[in-house]
C-alpha cells in the first residue's frame, strides 16, 4: 500500500482485535515470534516513513515480512551459507535492515547489524579488516555503493541487498503486500541457548567486540519488556534510532512485533534535522510508545515554541480542502479528533501542524543519563498538547542486557531534588546488585559497581574468551562497568533488587568505571580519542587524557581533552594553534567538538602505580573547579586571536550569532558580528549543520556552500541573506575563498583539484589558525551566470590577478592538489615573470605531465572520479563503473551513479541529479583544458608531496613521474612522503599529520619559523 505518509488515519486502518502477549503458546525460538505475528496479527506490520515528510511511505505487513524473509533466507543459502554463519547487515534503511534480519533468523544464520562505514576510506578499510577477523569471514549484506570497499586481505564477502531483493521481488509495495503468501519453508532448527544475534559494542571507533545474544536471551527479554511496558497489539510504536543501536532492533522492532503492535520507522536524519518532527509523527500516527535518548528532549525544550490556545471541547475544527500529503495529514488529524470523541487540542507547532500527544502512553528514555530538569521541562512544556505527566520512563539497558532491562515509572515524582533521574526496578527474571571492589554486596545507599544476572544477560563476547572472562565475576554476575547505588531499601539492607517483585528500592547510576564518553547516546572510547590526539605535533607523548563531564544545563555528556604541550607549543600563538588542531581532529574523526581542551603540566596527570591515567580523578578535579584558571586562560587566548567584539545588529545578525553560538558552544552574547565561521573553528561537517540551522531558523532553503565560504562572518552572511535568495542574482566572480585569515606569515594560496571545488581544503585550513592566512582558489562556473574557463592560460591569468589583488607583493606561497599542482606551477611561473619572488611552490601528488591522464578521462570517467572524490562510491567500485555506465543510454548514466550513492551522503552534500550533472560538466570542462596542457619553462624550486598513487606503486610513481619536476626547476626540489592515498591524504585520518608536514615545509622554504 504505497501511499503518502499522511494517509494513515483512523478511517483507513481497519480495527484489529487486541491480543495479549500471552494469549497463545509462547515461542521457543526468535523465528517463531515472526510466525506468530504473521498468523495472529495479519493486518499489522511496519510503516516505513520517508525522509521527505511529503514523500511516500511503504507498508509491510507481518505476513509479507515473513514471506520476504523466507525468500531472503533462501537467497542467502544459495550463496553457500550454513546455519550458524554470521551475516553482517551493513545497511542504512529500516526497510532493508528488518527483512534482512529476519531472513538470517529464518535461515539459521546469525545477523550482526553494523554501523555505517567511516567516511574516511582508511578507517573504513581498517574496520572491514577487523570485521573479517571478528566474524570469521562473514558475508556482508550492503548497498551497491559499498560493494568493493573491502581492501585486499579483508576476510569479508559483500553482497548487495538489491540483488537479493530482485531475486525475490520483495520490495514493500501495494500489490505484493496485499497478497504475498508465506512460503512455509521450515525454520532452521535451533536450541534455546543457540546464538541468535551478534551486536557490536556501542559506538566503538576502534576494534569493537561482538556481544552474543541467544534465542533464550531475546525471548526472555521480550516477555519481560512487554509485561513491564504493558504492550499489546493495540499499541503503535515509533522508532528513529539507527539499527546498529541495540535499542532500535530490540526495543523498537522485536518488542512490538512480539505483541503484534504496529510499528513506524523513520530515519534519524529526519528527526535530528527538525526535532519537532518527532512530536509531529507521534501526533500524526497516534503513537503510544517510543524511545529516545535524553539529548533529544533537550532539543525539543529548546525548539521554537508552538502556538498554544485553549483546548477546544466542541466539534473539531473544520479542515479546508488541501491537496497532496499535507491535505492527507489534515484529514487524518480531523478523523483522529472524531475518533477521540470530538476533542482537539488547540495548539500548533512552528510548522503550523496541530499537535495532539494524548495517545502517547510512555517514552522510554535511555542510552545516556537522564537530566531530571530536562525531563521535567519537557513534560511541562508539552502538557498543553496532551502529554501525560508520567509519560517519561528513564531506563537502563546495555547491548549485553538486550537493551532496556530496568525502567522507572515514577518520574518525576520519585526524583525530586536529584540532578539525574533514578532508573527504577529491573524487569521480571533480572536481578541486580551493587558490589565493592572485592565483590562483596554493598549496603543500600553505598556506591559500587552495578552487576546483573538473569536469562536476558549475554553469555559473553564472540570469539573473545578473555573479554568474556573479564566481564563476569567468579560467581557468574555480569559486570556492567557502571557505578551506582540502590536507594530506598532502608539502612543495613543489601544492595540487591529482584525483578518482578513489588517493593521498595530503585537503581541510581552515579558514574562509569569504563573508559568512555557518551555523547548524544553514543559511546566514544577514551583510548581511541587519546591515540588520535597523541599523534599530533606539539603533544607530549603519554600525557593525553580524554574523559567526560556534564556541565550544568547540558542534556548530554561532553568531552574534555587534557594534554601536556611540548615546550615549543606551550604558550601564545603556538598554543592556540595546538588547541585548534586538537578540536579540529576530534570533529574530523568523531563529528563533535570537545567542551574543553586543557593544556596541563605533567604533574596534573594522576596515575596508578602501573602508570595508567586516572581519568575519573581528573573529571572530579575539573568539576570541583581545579582547572577553572586554565579554562579561563584558554578562553582569553582564543579571544585574543579572534579580535575584538562587535555586537550583532538587526534580526538576521542576531539569529546567526545564536546559530554560531550553538554550533561552537559559546554564549550568544560572546559571538561577534565580525567573527568568522572558520576562525571560530568551523569544519566541513559544521557547514552542513549551519545550512540545516539556517534553513530551520531563517527559512532559507538550500544555502549554497560557497556563500558560507565567501561570506563567513555573521555580518557578511547576514548581508547576503538579507539581499535575497542565495545565488538568485549574478555576483562578480572571485576565485579566492578565504578559509583562514589569521596569522602574520606569508599567506598560502591552494589551487582546487580537477573537480574545481575547494571543500577538500576546509579541514586542512583549520590547522593554520593564528599561523598564516589560508586562501583557496575555486574554479569559475559553479554560480549562476558564470562562464567556465575557455583555456588553461585564461584560468592561470585569472588566478594570478586574484592573488595579486589579495597580496600585491611577494614572497608568494602557492600550492595545488592533484590537477591543481600543474596550475600552481604555471601561477608561480607567471609571478616570477612579473618580477615577484615565489618562496614556495607545492604539488600535492601530481607530476608535471598530466595530458596523458586527461586523455584517458572521458565524461563518464570524469563523473565517476567526481563521485569517488565525493565519497559517493568507493575506489574499487569506481574502477568497475565506467564500463557499466557506458552500456547505458547517455541520459541515464549520472542517475545510475546517484542511485548507487548512500542517501545519507547525498543529504549531507545537498546533492541531487541536476546539481551533480552541472558539477560533472564543469569538471569535464577542466579535464578538457588539461588535455591541451604541456609543461614548459622553470620555477626556482618545488616541494612535491607524494602519497600512494591511483595506480602502481609509490616508488614507481616517484621515480618515473613525480621526479620529472626536476626538468622544470632551477634549484634542487624536495620530495616529501606523506601518509594515505591520492584521494585520502587530506581526509580525516591523515589531515593532522599532513598539515604538520606542510607547515614545516612552508616555514623551511620561506624562512619563517614558528613564533
N, C-alpha and C positions, 0 to 999 in steps of 0.2 A: 504494500500500500504506500507507494511513493507519493507523498503529498506534502504540502507546506507544513512547516513545523507548527504553525499556529492552528492547524486544523484539528488538532487533538483536543476535543472538547467533550463535555459531559453528554451532549446529544449524539456523539458519533462513536462512543466507546460502549459496546453492549455490556450490561451488568453481568458480573460474574459471581458465582457462588463463593462465599467466604469459606475457605477450608483451613482449619487449624493445622499447624505443622505436624502434629502427631495423629492426624486423622487416618493415616494408612500405615502399613508396615514400614518401619524405619529402614532406610537404605543401608546396605552393607559395604558399598563402595561409592566413591565420588561419582562414577558414571551413572549409578542408579539415581542420584539426585536429579540429573537431567532427564532421565527416562520418566521419573515420577512427575516432574514439572510438565513435560510434554503430554503425559497421559491425563493428569488431573487438572491442568490449567492451560488448555489449548489456545485460549484467546489472549493469554498474557505473553509477555516477552520483553524485548529490548527496543526502545526507540532511540536511534542514533541521530542526534541533533547536529545541524550543520554549523560550520564556523561563522557563516553569514546568517544573522537572525532572519533574514528574508529568504533564505535558501530552502531547499527541500530536505525533509528528514526521511529516514528509511526505517521501516518497522520490520522486526524479525521475531516471529512468534517462537515459543519454545519448541513446538513440533518441527518448525522449519529449521531452527538451530540444530535440533537433533539430526535431521536428515543431512544438513550441510556438514555437520561434524563427522557423521559416518562416512560421507564421501571423502572428506579430507583425510580421515584415518586410512581409508583405502589407498589414497594417493601417496601418503607417507610410506605405507607398507610396500607399495610398488617401487619405492626408491631404496629398498633394502633395509629399512628399519625393522627391528625386532623388539618385542616388549621389554621395557626397562631401559631402552636407549633414550638419552636426553635430547631434547629439541629446544634450541634457543628461539625465542619469539622476539626478533628484532623488528618490531612493528610499532607504528605510531597510532593508528586509528583504532578505536574500540571495535568497529565493525570488522576489522581484520583480526584483532587480538582474540576476541571472545570465541569465534568459531575455531580458530587455530588451537586455542587452549583445549577446547572440547574434542577436537579431532585427535589431539595427543592422548587425552584421557581415555577415550573410547578405544583407541588402538593399543593401549597399554604402554605408550611412550610417556616420558616424563617431561612435561613442559617447564621451561625456565624463562619467564618474562625478562627482557633485557632493556636497559635504558638506551636512549639514542646514542649513537657513537659520538665522541667528542668532535667538534668542528675541526680541531687541529688534526691533520692527517697522520702525523707521527704518533700522537697519543691514541688515535683510533686504531692504528695498526698494533700498537702495544697491547691495547685492550683485547683485540681479537686473538692475538697470540696467547694471552693469558686465558681467555675463554676456552681455546682449544686444549690447553693443558688441564684446566679445572674440570671441564665437562668431558674430557677424554675423546676428543674428535667428534664434536656434535654436528648435527645438521642444523643450520640456522634458517628459519623462515624470515624473509625480509622483503622490503620493497625492491623493485628492479633497480632503482638508482643506487642501491648499496651493494648489489651483487658485484663481486670483483674487488671489494675494498680490502679483503684479507691479503696480507703480504705472503710472499712465498715462504713456506715453512710453518705457517699458521695451520693448525690441525682443525680447520672448520670447513664445512661444505655448505655453500649458500644456495638456497632455492627461492626464487621469487614467489611470493604468495599469490600473485596474479596468475601464475602458471597453474597452480592448483585450483584456483577459482575457475579458470577457463575450462579445465578438465571436467570439473564437477558442475559448472553452471550454477554457482551458489551465491552470487551477489544478492543481497537483500533487495527485493522488488515486489511489486504488487501481485503479478500472476503466480510466480513461484511460491511466494509466501502463502497465498491462499490455498494452494493445492498440493504442496510438496509433501509426499508421504514419507514416513520414516522407512528407511531401507531395511531395518530389522536385523542388521548384522549383529552377531553376538559380541559382547564386550570381551576384551582380553581378560582372562582370569587373573584376579589379584587377591592377595591376602590383606587382611586389615592393617597389618604392620608393613605392607608393601609401600614403596616410595611412590607418592602421587605428584609431588610438585617440588621444584627447586626454586628458591628465591634468593637473589644476590643481596648481600648485606647492604642496607640502605645507603645510597648516596656515595658509596666508596669511589674515590677517584684514583685509587692505586690498584691494588690486587684484591678485589672483593672475595669474600667467602660465599659459598652457596649453602643456604640453610635447607636442610632436609625436612619435608613435611609429608607425613604418611596419610593414607586414606583414613586411618583411625584418628589422627590428629585433626584433620579437616572436618570429619563428621561430628566429632565431639565438640569442636569449636562452633560449628554452625548450629547445632542443637542448643548449646548454652547461650549463644548470642541471641537466637530467636526467642528463647524464653525470657532473657533479661530485657530485651527490647520490645517484646510483645508484638512481634511482626506476624502478620497473616497475609493471605492472598489479596486482601483488600488494600494493602499498602502500595504506595508509589514512591520509588526512591530516585534520587538524583546523584550522579557522580560526575565530577570534573577533574579528578586526580588521574595522572598518567598511570598506565597499567604496570609499569616497572615498580611502582609502590605497592606494597602488600595490601594496603587498605583498599585500593581500587578493585583488586581481584577478589578479595575475600569479603570485606565489609560491604562493598558497593555492588558486587555482582553475584558471588556464590551464595551469600546470605539471602538476598531477595529471591534468587532462583529457588533456594531450598524451601521457601514457603509459598512459591507461586506468585510473588508480587510482580508488579510491572516496573520496569527499570527505564530510566532516561540517562543517556550518556552524552556528554558534550566535551569538547577539547578544553584543556586548561587555558589555552591562548584566548579563547572567547571570554572566559571569566576573568582572567588576570588583566586582559585588555580593558575591561569595563566591569569592575567588581559588582556593580548594581545588577548586572546580568544574572548573577547567582540568585538574587531575590526575585527577579522577574520570572525566571524559569520555575522557581518554586511556586510562585503565584499562578503562572500561566498553566502549569501542568498539575496543579493541586498535589504537590509533593508532600508526603507525610514524614519521610525520614531522609536525611542526608548526612554527609561527613565533610568536615573542613578543619584544617589547622587553624590555630588562633590568629595567625597573621592576617588572614582574610577578614576576620571580624574587625580587626583594626582598620583595614582599608575601607570597610563598609561604614565604620564610625566616622571616617574622615571624608566620605563621599559627599558630594553636594546634597544638601538637604532636600528630601522630597517635599512637594507641596501638600500640606495636610489640611483637612477640613473636618467638620463634624461628621461622624458616621451617619449614613442615610439609613433610615428604618422603613421607608416606603418602598414602592416598586423600584427595581433597578433603573438606573439612568438609561434613557434610550441611546442607542449607538447609531450614529449616522452611517449611511451606506458608504463603504470604502472598498477599494479593490485590493487584490493581492493578499500577501501574507499578513500585512498589517490589519486589513479588514477581517481576516480569519481570526487573528488574535482578539480583536474587539468582540466578534461574535462569540468566540469561546468564552471570553470573560462574562458576557451577558448571560450565556447559558449557565455558566458556573454559579452566577449570582442567583438565578432562579432555582437551581438545584439546592441552594443553601437556604431556601425559604424567603427569597426576595430581598436579601440584605447585601448591600455592597459597602465596602469601606470607602470613605471619602478622601482618599489620599492618592497622590500620583508621584511617580518617581521623576527624576530630571528629564527622562526621555518622553514624558507625557503618558506613561502607561500606568493604569491603576494597579496598585499593589494590594493583594489580599493574601495574608500569610496565615489565615486561620486553619488551613488544612495541615500545617506543619506541626507534627507532634513532638519531634525532637531532632536536634542536630548533635551528632556525635563529634566531639572536637578532640583530636589527638595529634600525635606527630611531634608536638613540642609542648612546652609548659603553657598552661592557660593563665593569663594575667586576669585576676579577679576583676579589676577595674574595667578592663576591656570588655569582658563578657557581660558585666552588669550594664555598661553603657550601651552595648548592642541590644540587650533585651529592652532597655528603657526607650532607646531611640526608635525601635521598630514596633513597640507595643501598639501605637495608634493604627498600625496596619494589620492588627490581629495576631501578632506574635505572642505566644504564651509566655508567661513569666518564668516557667520552669522548662522551657524548650531546649536549653543548652545543657548538654551532658558532657562534662570533661571526662576524658577516658585515658587509660594507659594500655598500650599494647606494643609488641615488637614483632618483627618478622618471625622470631623464634617462638612466639606465643600465638601464632595465627592471627595477628593483628589484635584488635580490641579484645581485652580479657578482663579489664577492671573498669567499671562505669560508676560515675556519680550521678544520682538522680535527685540530689538535694541542692544543687547550685541554684541561686547564690546564697540561700539562707544559711547553709552549714559553713559557709566560708567568710562570714562577716569578720572584718578586721585583718584578713590574710592578704598577702601580696599575690600569692598564687593559689589557684583553686585546688582543693583536695580531689582525690580520684575515686573515692567511693570504695566499693567492695567487689571482690572477684566473682566471676560467673560460676555457675554450678560445676563442680568437679575440679576446680582450680584451688590450690592452697598457696598462700603467700606468707613469707616470713621475713623478718629483718634480723640479720646476723652480724656479729662483730668480726674483726679480722681473724679470730681464731675459730670461727664457725659456730660460736655459741649464740643462741637466740637472745636478742636484746630485750630488756624490759620495755614495756609500752612507753612510747614517747621519746625513746632514745634513737639516735641516728645510727644506721648501719647499712649494709648492702642489702638491697632487695633481692630475694631469691624466690623462685617459683617452682611448683610441681603439680603435674596434672596431665590428663590424657591429651590436651591440646598443645603440649610443650614438645618442641623438636627433640629428636634423639641425637642431633649433632650436625656437623658440617660435612658436606660431600667431599670425600677423598682427602680429608684433613683430620686425621685422628688426634693430632697434637692440639689443634684448636678445640676439638670436641672435648678432650680431657680437661683443658683449661677452663671450659665453660661450665663444668659441673663440679659440685662438691663431692667429697668422698662418700657422703650418704645419698647422692643422687639428685640433689636440688640444682636447678639451673641458675647460674649466676648472671643477673641482668647487667651488672656493671653500673647500675644506678644507685644512688644513695637516697635513703628515705627513712620514714618512721611511720608507725601506726599510732594514731591518736584515738582517744575516746574509749579506751579499754579499761581505764582505771589503774591506779597505782599498783605496781608489782606484777601486773598481768604480763604474760609473754607476748611478744610482737608476732602474733600468728592470726591469720584470718582464713576461714574455710568457706569456699564459695557455695552459694545456695542456701546457706544458713542465715536466718534473720538474726539481727542483733546489733550491738554497738560496734564501733571501730571503723576507721576508714584510713586509706593509704594516703600519705603525703610524700611527694618527692622533693628533695632539697638540693640535689646536685647530681653529679655524674662522675663515676670513677673512670669512665672511658675517656680516651684522648680524642675528643671530637667536639665540633661546634655544630649546633643545629640552627640553620638559618632558613626561615620560611618552611619549616617542616622537613628539611633535607639535611642529612648528616654529611659533614665535611671533616675529614680526619686530619688532626693536627700535624702528624708527621709528614703528610703529603704537602701541606702548605709550607711547613718549615723547610722541607727539602728544596722547594722551588725558590724560596727567598734566599736560602743559604748559597745558591748558585750565583747570586747577583754580585757584581763588582762592588766593593766597599763594605760588604758584610763580613764580619769576623766569623770564621767557621766555628761551629759548636756553640754559638751564642745567639740562637733564634728560638723563640717560644711563641706558639700560636695557641690562644685559649679564648674561651667565650666570656662575655659579660652581658648583662641585661640592664640597660640604663633605665632610670625611672621614666615611665610613659611610653616605653617601646614595647611592641607586641611580639617581638621575636628576639632571639639571641643575636648578638653582634660579635664580630671577630675583632680580637686585639692581636697585633703582631708586635712583639718586643724583639729588639735586636741590638747587638753591640756594633757600632760603626767602626770601620778601620780608621786609624788616625787621620788619614788624608780626607776622610769624608765625615769628620766628626762635628763640623760647625759650618755656619754660613751657607753660601750658595751650594757647596758640595753636599752638605747635609740635606738641604731642601731637595736637590736632585735625587738623592738616595731615597728619601721618603716618598717622593713622587714615583720613583721606579718601583718601589715595593707595592704601592697602591695599584699602579698600572698592571703589575704582574698578577696580582690577585684577581683583578677584574678580568684580565685576559684569560686566565685559566678557569675561574670559577663563576664569573658573572656577577659578583657583588663586591662592594668596597669595604675595606676594614673601617671599623669605627675609630680606631686609634692605631697609629704606628708609633711606637715608643723607642727612641734611642736611649739605651741604658748602659751603664758601665758593667763590667764583668761581674762585679760583686752583687749586682741586683738579680742574678740568676741563681736562685736557691737550688741545690741539688741533693740527691740521695748519696749515700756512701758509694754507690756504684756509678755516680756521675749523671743520673737521669734528672732532667729538669723537672722541678715540682710546679707544674702549670697551675694547679689548683691554689697553691700558696700565692702565686703571682696574681691570680684573679682576686684572691682575698685582699691582697695589698692594694690592688687597683681600686676595688670597691670601698676600701677603708680610706681612700684619699692619698695614699702614699705616693702616687705618681701624678698628682694634680699639678705640681710645679712643672713637670716635664711636659704634660699636655698643654699647659699654658705657653710654654716656650715654643713648642711646635706650632701652635696656632699663631703666635706672634711672628714667627719666621715666615709662615705661609702668607700672612697679611702683608709683610714687607715686600714679598715678591709679587703680590697681586696689585700693589699700588694702593692709592687712597680710595676712600669710599665716596661714591656719588649716589645719592638717593634716587631710586626709580621715580619716574613721573608718569602719570596717566595710567589708565586701567590696564593697557596691554603690557607696559613695562612692569607694573606691579604683579600681574599674573605670571609673566615669565620669570620674574625674580622668585616668586613662590615655587615655580616648577624647578628652577635651578637649585633652590634650597632643598627641595625634596630629593632631587637626583643625587646631590652631593652631600646630603645630610648636614646642612647648615641651617642656622636660624635665618628666616626670610629677611629680617632687618639687617643682617650682615652681608647680604648679597648686593654688590654694587651694580649700578646700571652699566658701568664700563667693564664689568667682569666678563672675561672671555670664557665661553663654554670649555675650551680646551685648556686654558690656564687654570681653571678650576679642577682639571683632571679628567675631562670628558674623553671617552674612548668610543670606538666604533659601536660597541654594544649600547653605550649611553645615547648615541644618536638615534638608535631605534626606539629607545624608551622616550626620548624627548619628542619624537614625532608622534608617538601614541598619546602622550600627555597633552601636547598642543592640540591634537585632534579632539580630545575629550573636553579640555578646559576652555579652549578658544574656538571650537567648532571649525578648525582649519583642517580639512581633509587633505591628505597627500602632500604634506610639506616636503618639498624637494630637499634631498640631502645636500645639494650644492648650496642651497640657501643657508643651511646651518654652517657649512664650511666657509662661505664667503661673508657671512654676517653673524659671527659667533657671539658677540656681546649681547647683553639684554637689550641695550638701546638700539643696536643695529638691527637685531632680529625683529624687535617691536616695530621699527620703522618700515621694514619690508612687509610685515603682516598688515600694518595699518594702511599701506599703499594699495592693497587689493589682493586678490588671489595670487598666491605664489606662482611665479612662472607665467602669469597671464599676459604680461606685456614684454616686448623686447627689451633687453638690457645690454649695455655695452659689454663686449666680451673682454674679460681679463683672465688670462691663463693662470695667474698667480693665486694660489689658495694659501692663506697664512694659517698654518696648523699650530704654530707655537711662536710667539713673538717676544718672549723674554730672553735676556742674556745679552752680554756685551761682545761676544766673539763674532767672527765673520759669519754672516748668515749662510745656511745651506739651502740650495735650490735642488729639488729632486724631480726628475722628469718621469712622467707616467709610464707604465708598461704598455704593451701593444693593445690593451683594451681601452686605453685612453683615460681611465678614471684614476683617482688618487686615493681612494679609501684605504688602499693597501698600506699607505704611509701613516695613517692616523695613529695607530698604536705605537709605531716607531717614534713619532714626533713627541709623544708624551715624555720620553726619556731625556729630551733636550731642554726641559723646563729650567729656566734660570741659567742655562749654559750658552746656547746660541739660538737665534731665530731659525725656524724650520719652515721653508716655503715649498709647496708642491706645485708642479706645473700640470694643468689639466687640458686635455685636447679640446679643440673647437668643434662644435656640432651637437653637444648634448642639449642645449637650450633651444627653445622655440625661436625660429628665425635665424639661427646661426648656420652659416655655410661651412662645411668641413674644409680642411686644408686641401688645396689643389696640388701641392707638391711638397716634397721633403724640404726643399730650400725655403719655401714660404713658412712652413712650420718653424724651422730654426730661426729665421729672421724675426718672426712674431715673438718667439720666446726671448730672444736677445733683447728686443725693445722693452718687453715687460720686466725683465730682470733689471735692466739699467734704470727703469722708472722707479723701481724699489730701492736699488743700490747703485747710485750713479758712478761710483769709482770702485776699483779693485782694492785689495785682492778678492777674487771670487772663489766660491766653493760650489762646484756643480757635480751632481751625480745622477745616474739613471738606472732604473731597474729593468732588466730584460731589454726589450726593444728600446727603452729609454736610454740605455747605455750608449747606443750609436748617436742618439740625438744630443746627449750630453757632450760627447766628443766634438760634434760639429759646433755646438754652442761655445765650447771652450776655444776652438779654433777661431771663431768669429770674434770673440772678445779679445784674444791675443792680437788678431789683425787690427783691431781698433786701438791697440797700444796699451791694453789693460793687462795686469798680472792676474793669472789664474793660478791660485795656490793649490787647488785640489780638484782633480777630475776623477770621478769614481764610476766604475762599471760594475753593476751587480749581476754577475753571472752571464755576461753577454760578450761574444767575440766581436771583432770589427767587421767581419764579413757576414752579413745577415741575408743577402739576396737569395742564396740557395735555400734557406729556411722559408723565406717569404714565398718563394716559387712553389713550395710544397703545400702552401695553405690556400686552398680554395675557400669559398664561402662556408661550405659545410665544416671543413676543418677549423676555420676561424670561429664559427659559432660553437663548436664543440669545445675548443680551447677556452672560450669565454665561459661556458658552463662549468668547465673544470676550475677555472680561476675563481668562480663564484661559489664553489663547493656545491654545485647542483648535481654533479656526478663525480665519481671517484676516478682515479688515474687509470686503472685497468679498464673500466667501462669506457672511458674517453678514447682509449686505443681501439676499441671494438666498434664504437658508434658510427664513425663516418661511413663505413661500408653499408651499415644497416640503414642509415638515413638517406644515402644516395639512391637506395632502392625504392624510396617513397616519392610520391609526387612533390614537386618543389614547395607547394603551398602547405604541405603537411609536416615538413621536416622540423621546423622550430617548435611547433606544437608538440611533436613527439618528444623533443628534448625536455620541454617543461613538464610533460606528463611523467617523465622519469624522476623529476626533482622532488625532494622531500617537501611536502606542503609547508612545514614549519619554516624551512629555509626561504621559500618564496614569500611567506608572510613577513619574515624578518627583513628581507630586501625590498619589500613592497613591489614585487616584480610580477608582471603579467605578460601575456603574449605581445601586445603592441609595444610595451617598453623594452622587452627583450629583443624584439625584432629591430627596433631602432638602434639599440646598443650594438647588436651584431653587425648591422650595416656600417655603423661608424667604425667599429673595429676592423671590418673588412676593408674599409677605405684606407685606414692606417697601414694595413698589410700591403695594399696596392702601392702606397708610397714607398714602402720598404723594398719593393721589387726593383725600383729604379735607383736604389742607393748603392754607391760604390765608395768605400772609404779612400781618402787621399789626404796628403799633407800630414802635418805633425802638430802635436802639442808638446809642452815641456816634458810632462810625465803623467802617468796614470797609476791609480790604485785599483786593482781588479780583485773583487771578492768572488770566490768560486765555491759552489756547492755541488751536490750531486746533479748531473745534467738530466735533461729529459730522456736521453738515451745514451748508452755507452757508459764507460767508467769515468770516474772523476779524474783519474790520471791521464787517460787519453784526451779528455775534454781540455785539460790544462795544457798538455804538451802540443796537441795538434791544432787547437782552435784559439784558446784564450791568449797564448803567448804570441800570437800574431799581432797583438797590440804593440809589441816591440818594434814593429815596422813603422809605427805611426807616432813615435815619441823620440825626443832628442836626448832624454836622460833615462836612467835606469828606472824601470817600473817596479811596483811592489805587488806581489800576488799573495793574497791572504785567504787561507782556507777558512770557511765558516760552516757551522752545522746545518743540517737539513738538506732539503732538495730544492730544485728550482722554484717550485710553487709553495714551499713551506718555510723558506729561510726567513721570511718576515712574519710568519704565523705565530700564534700564541706560545707554542712550545719553544721557539728559538729566538724570538724578538729581543728578549732581555740579554741574551748572550751576544747577538749581532750588534745591538746598539752600543754595547761596551767596546766592541772591536772597532766599529765605525767611528765612535767618538775619539778613541785613541789615535786612529789613523788621521782624522781631521786635525787633532792637536799637533801631531807629528809633522804633517805636511805644511801647516800654517804657522808653526812655531807658537802655538797658543796653549800652553799647559794649563791644567785645571787650577783655578784660584785656590 
